[in-house]
Amino acid sequence: MNCVGVDVSKGKSMIAVMRPLGELVIPPFEVAHNDAELRKLSRLLGDLDGETRVVMEATGNYHLPVASFLCDSGFYVSVVCGHSCPACHLATPPKMAQKNRGSYS
């Protein structure tokens, strides 16, 4: 399995791909949040052998273009909240936040 770690920031992301036991498949590289670069990223990840899963932190709205593009391209994408407290509701849709509020005690 390939694990794609995405460090998202405004307008660009840093990408690295690893396999179990720390095997570095693709060293960190930068991708701009534009159609051309996201298509290149999708092709690169699609050419990898085996299953590929993408993980990124919810970063307000900055992660949305990357997560949406990769998900629409057929990749398994997991967006995780970096907070382990009720403040996490800021990164989740309002209905989900209300449902889950208080479950972090």
C-alpha positions in Angstrom: 0.0 0.0 0.0 1.1 3.5 -0.8 0.4 6.3 1.7 0.3 9.8 0.3 0.9 12.5 2.9 -0.3 15.9 1.9 0.7 19.0 3.9 -1.7 21.6 2.7 -1.2 25.4 2.7 -2.8 28.3 0.9 -2.4 27.7 -2.9 0.1 24.8 -2.7 0.7 21.5 -1.0 3.8 19.5 -0.1 3.4 15.8 -1.1 5.3 12.7 -0.1 4.6 9.0 -0.7 5.7 6.2 1.6 5.1 2.5 2.1 5.0 0.5 5.3 8.2 0.3 7.3 9.2 3.8 6.2 10.1 3.1 2.6 10.2 6.4 0.7 8.5 6.0 -2.7 8.5 9.6 -3.8 10.4 12.2 -1.8 8.6 15.4 -0.8 7.6 17.8 -3.7 5.4 20.8 -4.1 2.1 20.9 -6.0 0.2 24.2 -6.8 -3.5 24.1 -6.4 -4.3 24.5 -10.1 -5.9 22.1 -12.6 -2.7 21.3 -14.5 -0.6 20.4 -11.4 -3.4 18.5 -9.7 -3.9 16.4 -13.0 -0.1 15.7 -13.0 -0.3 14.6 -9.3 -3.3 12.3 -10.1 -1.4 10.7 -13.0 1.7 10.2 -10.8 -0.3 8.6 -8.0 -2.3 6.5 -10.5 1.0 5.1 -11.9 2.1 3.7 -8.5 1.9 -0.1 -8.0 -0.6 -1.3 -5.4 -3.4 0.5 -3.5 -2.9 4.2 -2.8 -4.5 6.1 0.0 -4.2 9.9 0.6 -4.2 11.5 4.0 -4.3 15.3 4.7 -5.2 17.6 7.6 -8.4 19.7 7.4 -7.1 23.2 6.9 -10.1 25.5 6.8 -10.9 25.6 3.1 -7.3 25.2 1.8 -7.5 21.4 1.6 -10.8 21.3 -0.4 -9.4 21.7 -4.0 -6.9 18.9 -3.4 -9.2 16.5 -1.5 -12.0 17.1 -4.0 -9.8 16.6 -7.1 -8.2 13.4 -5.8 -11.5 12.0 -4.6 -13.1 12.7 -8.0 -10.1 11.0 -9.6 -11.0 7.8 -7.7 -8.5 7.9 -4.9 -9.3 7.0 -1.3 -8.9 10.4 0.5 -9.0 10.8 4.3 -9.2 14.3 5.7 -8.4 14.3 9.4 -8.9 17.0 12.0 -5.7 17.9 13.8 -7.5 18.8 16.9 -8.5 16.3 19.6 -11.0 18.7 21.3 -14.4 20.3 20.6 -12.6 22.9 18.5 -12.5 20.3 15.8 -16.0 21.3 14.8 -14.5 24.2 12.9 -13.2 21.8 10.3 -16.4 19.7 9.9 -19.8 20.5 8.4 -22.1 22.2 10.9 -24.6 19.3 11.2 -21.8 16.8 11.8 -20.1 19.1 14.3 -23.4 19.4 16.3 -23.9 15.7 16.2 -20.3 15.0 17.4 -19.8 17.8 19.8 -19.0 16.6 23.3 -17.7 13.3 22.1 -14.0 14.4 22.7 -14.1 14.4 26.5 
